[in-house]
Amino acid sequence: MPPNRGHLLTEQRLDASVDLDAGSIGDTLRVINQADAGIAQAVRAQIGMIGRVVVMAVRSFESGGRLIYLGAGTSGRLGVLDASECPPTFNSDPDQVIGIIAGGDSALRKSSEHKEDDPSGVHSQLDELGVGSRDTVIGIAAGGTTPFVLGGVEHAKANGASTAMLTCTPIERPAWCDVLMAIETGPEVVTGSTRMKAGTATKLVLNMISTGAMVHTGKVYGHLMVDLKATNDKLRDRAARIITHITDLDRDASFVLLDRANGCVKPALVMHARGLTLDDANALLDQHQGRLRPILGNPA
């Protein structure tokens, strides 16, 4: 017999949606929208815990470590999504933020939820990655009970990693979990369908963790995405607009500068401000741990 999860907040019934199939399509959508309205507030209540996890991730990045997400089903897909979006957004190393989903990459498109029941299912992968004291490992489990996630985070902690859990229901913090982020999103419009409110809350929190860690390791200048590498037309356009905004160069001159910097915005800005070659600009950035503010001053 499987364990009874009926006590979990994410498994309760939402009174407002008991007649979900009886009204019009508009009625259905309004119920969903109203239920979604409280998600940001539920996330806000856990800002302190989320901040502690960002501190852990920054510490990992600064020591050459990684941020690793573990999840199954929707939780796993959201972790892989957040990890995959970091390199194009922040020009980060693809191995700096890693998402692992139960069932492997094929589970991103085809459900393999049965894989989540194995508490040792990710141990070998964590061992292959050499997870240790420089890394931060976050388990994502809406109901806080997924064996694949719990067993994986416990294993990571035994190997010296900093650990956290992200749930959408209150649970007792396990001894092997350094920080518990419990986002109380409440019952789902479709009972137990945690791809809905819980999934939205999870996406919000992961955005905050990865973005916060990247911002505080020099990947952003003011509010500008300065560490991007212009690898397609959209990014070349954005890169040129950033350069124009900061340097007051016209658009054509910004593209010339960008090309001299091999498509990288940050060294382009340093080259212009300090009259340096690309190699010298990158060396100066290295001296300041990739941060522009000590080199350029405060953004306008």
Buried (B, 14 or more C-beta within 10 A) or exposed (E): EEEEEEEBBBBBEBEBBEEBEEEEEEEBEEBBEEBBEBBEEBBEEBEEBBBBBBBBBBBBBBEEBBBBBBBBBBBBBBBBBBBBBBBBBBBBEEEBBBBBBBBEEEBBEEEBBEBBEBBEBBBEBBEEBEBEEBBBBBBBBBBBBBBBBBBBBBBBBEBEBBBBBBBBBEBEBBEBBBBBBBBBBBBBBEBBEBBBBBBBBBBBBBBBBBBBBBBBBBBBBEEBBBBBBBEEEEBBEBBBEBBBBBBEBEEEBBBBBBEBBEBBBBBBBBBBBEEBEBEBBBEBBEEEEBBBEEBBEEEE
